[in-house]
């Protein structure tokens, strides 16, 4: 996962360096004869996509008569396709400049780096020869396309793709390709399947729509109303309960819902800030400090009874985070010491501590900047 993340970060960083390209006026470079690939008969679901990808020089067959539409696309093959798409748009043609060294994909990697739209630091030949995830394939294609190739033709709200958060590291590329009609999803809901692998047939369809705008498909995807994680499915439920019963936890849950609902759809960082700010405002509005009142150390005490301690505030914070789908670590739980929520945000640990007046990256593991 770490390498997948670094790959997309390189894409996002480099994509901003691409100079504007001319509009696509590419000519087809190959002649396709229906049925030339025996495993892509006329009338099959991907026959038209394979023809387009072949004619534009984006993909070839595994052999003279076999395309292998169900085969998986490797990272190297995805990079080659992205480079060919970029070359078509930028006037370099499908024949890319020769690279140096081996293996076969080296000229494409060299081209991508030279044109500043992909980066591969830390990757090995094994990585290049491994199947690529659908989200990373989308990221590579998006990075290769100039801005004018991504004209919006679809209405896709943030959160409208049911399995892709706009805040995901691959969120921007996927949403841009959906809105441009290049990605359409696998069902009526627009499901993308970001963590799945991509077949050659599906890749041909996507790459074909990237270079031939007439093939793009318009769709409308609206974000579903926010629904917090159900009480019974909260990641830290056992810790959150303390001595609160079902009825008390249900009351705390409903009170916390008022905090988290306005934060739905925001970035994780904004959600942490929002939770910390809201809970601090509750305390400053007149809550009393106690380490003796019943429920002083659980969400029911904080949200319903209006009593607070650092333990109770931590669990009230944790309840809100869990309802937003954010797991956390309760630092110094059950100790006579200051306590707070520790959250992993894409490899960087944050402190979310309304009681301790801090929300942000921790200065060192398990270190609080103020305490």
C-alpha positions in Angstrom: 0.0 0.0 0.0 2.9 2.4 0.8 4.2 2.1 -2.8 0.8 2.5 -4.2 0.4 5.7 -2.2 3.8 7.1 -3.3 3.0 6.3 -6.9 -0.1 8.4 -6.8 1.5 11.2 -4.9 4.1 11.4 -7.6 1.3 11.6 -10.2 -0.5 14.4 -8.4 2.7 16.3 -7.9 3.9 15.9 -11.4 0.6 16.5 -13.1 0.7 20.2 -12.1 3.9 20.6 -14.1 2.5 19.5 -17.4 2.3 22.3 -20.0 -0.9 22.9 -21.9 -1.2 20.7 -24.9 -3.1 21.1 -28.2 -6.5 19.6 -28.7 -6.4 16.0 -29.9 -6.3 15.7 -33.6 -4.8 12.2 -33.8 -5.1 9.9 -36.7 -5.5 6.2 -36.4 -2.3 4.4 -37.0 -3.5 0.8 -37.3 -6.1 -1.0 -39.3 -8.3 -3.3 -37.3 -10.1 -6.3 -39.0 -13.1 -7.5 -37.0 -12.3 -10.9 -35.6 -8.5 -10.6 -36.0 -8.3 -11.5 -32.3 -9.9 -14.9 -31.9 -10.7 -14.2 -28.3 -12.6 -10.9 -29.2 -15.4 -12.0 -31.5 -17.7 -9.5 -33.1 -20.5 -8.6 -30.8 -18.5 -9.2 -27.5 -18.8 -6.5 -24.9 -15.3 -5.2 -25.5 -15.0 -5.6 -29.3 -15.5 -1.9 -30.0 -13.1 -0.9 -27.2 -10.4 -3.2 -28.4 -10.8 -1.9 -32.0 -10.4 1.7 -30.8 -7.4 1.0 -28.6 -5.7 -1.0 -31.4 -6.4 1.6 -34.1 -5.0 4.4 -32.1 -1.9 2.4 -31.1 -2.7 2.3 -27.4 -2.7 -1.4 -27.1 -1.7 -4.4 -29.2 -2.5 -8.1 -28.9 -0.7 -10.6 -26.8 0.0 -12.3 -30.1 -1.0 -11.8 -33.7 -4.4 -13.4 -33.1 -5.0 -13.1 -29.4 -5.8 -10.0 -27.3 -6.5 -11.6 -23.9 -9.3 -9.3 -22.8 -9.6 -11.0 -19.4 -5.9 -10.7 -18.6 -4.7 -8.2 -16.0 -3.0 -5.0 -16.8 0.4 -4.6 -15.2 1.9 -1.3 -14.0 4.3 -1.4 -16.9 1.5 -1.8 -19.4 -0.5 1.0 -17.7 2.5 3.3 -17.9 2.9 2.5 -21.6 -0.7 3.3 -22.3 -0.5 6.5 -20.4 2.5 7.6 -22.4 0.8 6.7 -25.7 -2.2 8.8 -24.7 0.0 11.7 -23.7 1.9 11.4 -27.0 -1.3 11.6 -29.0 -2.4 14.7 -27.2 0.9 16.5 -27.2 1.7 15.9 -30.9 4.5 13.3 -30.4 2.5 10.6 -32.2 2.2 7.0 -31.0 5.8 6.2 -31.7 7.7 7.3 -28.6 11.3 8.3 -28.5 13.7 5.4 -27.9 14.7 5.0 -24.2 17.9 3.6 -22.8 18.5 0.3 -21.2 16.1 -2.6 -20.4 13.5 -3.9 -19.8 10.9 -3.3 -22.5 9.0 -0.5 -20.7 12.1 1.6 -20.0 11.5 4.0 -23.0 8.0 4.7 -21.6 9.2 5.3 -18.1 11.9 7.6 -19.5 9.3 9.4 -21.6 6.9 9.9 -18.6 9.7 11.3 -16.4 11.0 13.5 -19.2 7.5 15.0 -19.7 7.0 15.3 -16.0 3.7 13.5 -15.6 4.8 10.3 -13.8 7.5 9.4 -11.3 8.8 6.1 -10.3 11.3 6.6 -7.5 11.7 3.5 -5.4 10.0 1.1 -7.8 11.5 -2.2 -8.9 11.1 -4.4 -12.0 8.9 -6.6 -9.9 6.6 -3.6 -9.2 6.3 -2.8 -12.9 5.4 -6.4 -13.7 2.7 -6.7 -11.0 -1.0 -6.1 -11.8 -2.0 -2.5 -11.2 -4.9 -1.4 -9.1 -7.8 0.3 -10.8 -7.3 3.5 -8.8 -3.7 3.7 -9.9 -4.5 3.0 -13.5 -7.0 5.9 -13.4 -4.3 8.0 -11.8 -1.7 7.3 -14.5 -4.2 8.1 -17.3 -5.4 11.3 -15.6 -1.8 12.5 -15.2 -1.2 11.9 -18.9 -4.1 14.0 -20.1 -4.0 17.7 -20.6 -6.6 19.8 -18.8 -8.6 20.5 -22.0 -9.1 16.8 -22.5 -11.0 16.6 -19.3 -14.0 18.8 -20.2 -16.9 18.1 -17.9 -19.8 16.3 -19.5 -21.2 14.4 -16.4 -22.8 15.6 -13.2 -20.9 13.8 -10.4 -21.3 15.2 -7.0 -18.5 14.9 -4.4 -19.4 11.6 -2.7 -21.5 10.5 -5.7 -19.2 7.6 -6.5 -20.3 5.2 -3.8 -16.9 3.6 -3.2 -14.6 6.6 -3.8 -14.2 9.3 -1.3 -13.1 12.7 -2.8 -10.5 12.8 0.1 -8.9 9.5 -1.0 -5.4 9.9 -2.4 -6.8 8.8 -5.8 -10.0 10.8 -5.4 -9.1 13.8 -7.7 -8.1 11.6 -10.7 -11.1 9.3 -10.4 -13.6 12.1 -10.0 -12.1 14.1 -12.9 -12.3 11.0 -15.2 -15.9 10.3 -14.2 -16.9 14.0 -14.9 -15.2 13.8 -18.2 -17.1 10.7 -19.2 -14.0 8.5 -19.4 -14.9 6.4 -16.4 -18.5 5.3 -15.9 -18.5 2.7 -13.2 -19.5 -0.9 -13.2 -23.2 -0.5 -12.3 -26.0 2.0 -12.2 -24.7 3.4 -8.9 -21.4 4.2 -10.5 -19.3 1.8 -8.4 -15.7 2.0 -9.3 -13.9 -0.7 -7.4 -10.7 1.2 -6.7 -8.8 -1.6 -5.0 -9.5 -4.2 -7.6 -7.3 -5.1 -10.6 -8.2 -4.0 -14.1 -8.5 -6.3 -17.1 -7.2 -5.5 -20.6 -10.7 -5.3 -22.0 -11.7 -2.7 -19.4 -8.5 -0.8 -19.9 -9.1 -0.7 -23.6 -12.5 0.8 -23.0 -11.2 3.5 -20.7 -8.2 4.4 -22.8 -10.3 4.5 -25.9 -12.7 7.0 -24.3 -9.7 9.1 -23.3 -8.5 9.6 -26.9 -11.9 9.6 -28.7 -14.3 12.0 -27.0 -17.2 10.8 -29.1 -17.1 7.5 -27.1 -17.5 9.2 -23.7 -20.6 8.7 -21.7 -22.5 11.2 -19.7 -24.0 10.2 -16.4 -25.4 11.7 -13.2 -24.3 10.6 -9.8 -25.6 12.2 -6.6 -24.1 11.8 -3.2 -26.2 9.7 -0.9 -27.4 11.3 2.3 -24.8 11.0 5.1 -25.3 8.1 7.4 -22.9 7.8 10.3 -21.4 4.4 11.2 -24.1 2.5 13.2 -23.6 2.4 16.9 -23.1 -1.4 16.9 -20.3 -1.1 14.3 -18.2 1.6 15.9 -14.5 0.6 15.7 -13.7 1.5 19.3 -17.1 0.6 20.8 -15.8 -1.5 23.7 -13.6 1.4 24.9 -16.3 4.0 24.4 -18.9 2.3 26.5 -17.1 2.3 29.9 -20.1 1.9 32.2 -22.7 3.3 29.9 -25.6 1.0 29.0 -27.4 0.7 25.7 -29.9 3.4 26.3 -27.2 5.8 27.5 -25.0 5.1 24.6 -27.9 5.6 22.2 -28.5 9.1 23.7 -24.8 10.0 23.4 -24.8 8.7 19.8 -27.8 11.0 18.9 -26.1 14.0 20.5 -22.9 13.3 18.7 -24.8 13.0 15.4 -25.4 16.8 15.6 -21.7 17.3 15.7 -20.7 15.0 12.9 -23.4 15.6 10.3 -22.2 19.1 9.3 -18.7 17.6 8.8 -19.7 14.9 6.3 -17.9 15.3 3.0 -15.1 17.4 4.4 -11.5 16.2 4.4 -10.3 14.1 7.2 -8.2 17.0 8.5 -11.2 19.3 8.5 -13.3 16.6 10.2 -10.8 16.4 13.0 -10.7 20.1 13.4 -14.4 20.3 13.3 -14.9 17.7 16.0 -12.2 19.2 18.3 -13.7 22.7 17.9 -17.3 21.6 18.5 -16.4 19.6 21.6 -14.3 22.4 23.0 -17.1 24.9 22.4 -19.4 22.6 24.4 -17.0 22.6 27.3 -16.5 26.4 27.2 -20.3 26.9 27.2 -20.4 25.8 30.9 -19.6 22.2 31.4 -18.3 21.2 34.8 -15.1 19.2 35.5 -15.4 16.1 37.5 -13.7 12.8 38.2 -16.4 11.6 40.6 -19.7 12.2 38.9 -21.2 9.0 37.3 -20.1 8.8 33.6 -17.5 11.5 33.9 -15.3 9.3 31.7 -17.7 8.3 28.9 -19.6 10.0 26.0 -22.9 9.9 27.9 -21.4 12.0 30.7 -19.9 14.5 28.2 -22.8 14.9 25.8 -25.9 14.3 28.0 -24.9 15.0 31.6 -22.6 17.9 30.8 -19.7 16.7 32.9 -16.1 16.5 31.6 -12.7 15.1 32.2 -9.9 14.5 29.7 -11.0 10.8 29.6 -14.6 11.7 29.0 -13.7 14.3 26.4 -11.4 11.7 24.7 -14.2 9.2 24.4 -16.7 11.8 23.3 -14.2 12.8 20.6 -13.7 9.2 19.7 -17.4 8.6 19.4 -17.6 11.4 16.8 -14.5 10.1 15.0 -15.9 6.6 14.8 -19.2 7.8 13.5 -17.3 9.5 10.7 -15.5 6.2 10.0 -12.3 7.2 11.6 -10.6 4.7 14.0 -8.3 6.1 16.7 -6.0 5.1 19.5 -6.9 6.2 23.0 -3.6 7.5 24.4 -3.0 6.9 28.1 -6.3 5.1 28.5 -7.2 4.2 32.1 -4.2 6.0 33.4 -4.0 8.9 35.8 -2.6 11.1 33.0 -3.8 13.4 30.3 -5.6 11.4 27.5 -6.4 12.1 23.9 -7.2 10.6 20.5 -4.4 9.6 18.2 -5.4 9.3 14.5 -3.4 7.9 11.6 -4.0 10.2 8.6 -2.3 8.5 5.6 0.8 7.7 7.6 1.0 10.9 9.6 -0.3 10.7 13.2 -2.5 13.5 14.5 -3.7 14.5 17.9 -7.3 15.3 18.3 -7.7 16.8 21.8 -10.5 19.3 22.5 -9.8 19.2 26.2 -6.0 19.9 25.7 -6.6 22.6 23.1 -4.7 20.9 20.3 -5.6 19.4 17.0 -2.9 18.7 14.5 0.2 16.5 13.8 1.9 15.1 16.8 5.5 16.6 17.2 6.8 13.1 18.0 5.2 9.7 18.6 2.8 10.0 21.6 4.1 13.5 22.4 1.6 16.3 23.1 2.9 19.7 22.2 1.4 21.4 25.3 1.5 18.7 28.0 
